[in-house]
């Protein structure tokens, strides 16, 4: 059974809820559109072109056009279906992101970070579909592009290792690439689905510092590079790397580097 969430204002990009009771099944069928299915709860099996995959909570199912697929629920299961016509997206997205994401029909279990990003994007799309203003169709296309980009990037994930090694490597990669978007340790821990204390413990065991200490190192390293290699104002650099407070930035820079940013810029350029 499928139930549409929110207004059905768009037949080009739409989100709808597919509910399944235990032992329910959807017979094999296909669509001419692209689909991405996200399992909100429950578990079951999805058959794609004759190959069966197990699906659990947070599974993403990539369904290419004309792929024969069916679903069987082992428990009560709710799936969010994102269906779209790729021709409404910009040419570069059609040429680069669509082939990258829809290489083949498959089931993906993404990392905590990537799943968290996609869940937020799906929530934004649901809001725009139901309550958005006159720009809602444009908003859907923007969020659609961001969602595809996140999935494409996730395919370059770190090779499998033991659980804690994988967690700290993903955490370090997240800090390296999202240093501008991190508020505090609780923010990171929530994205990982771990307690703050445990996250800090395993990260320090591997790298000798806490995630927030490492974040400060990453930010200050970028600041030093921007001070020497660009003419950007210090306030712009502070903003770019993620510091919310200029006074905090100055204090941390002098504490870790030993001199104020202006002096560092001058002395390094005179070397």
LINJO-V91592 format. One record per helix or strand of 3 or more residues. SS is the DSSP state (hx for helix, st for strand). FROM is the first residue (numbers start at 0). TO is the last residue. If there is no record, write none. Layout:
SS_FROM_TO, SS_FROM_TO
//
This chain:
st_1_3, st_12_19, st_24_28, st_33_40, st_43_47, st_50_54, st_58_62, st_68_72, st_76_83, hx_85_87, hx_90_100, st_105_108, hx_111_130, hx_135_153, hx_162_180, hx_184_191, hx_195_206, hx_210_228, hx_233_240, hx_245_256, hx_260_268
//
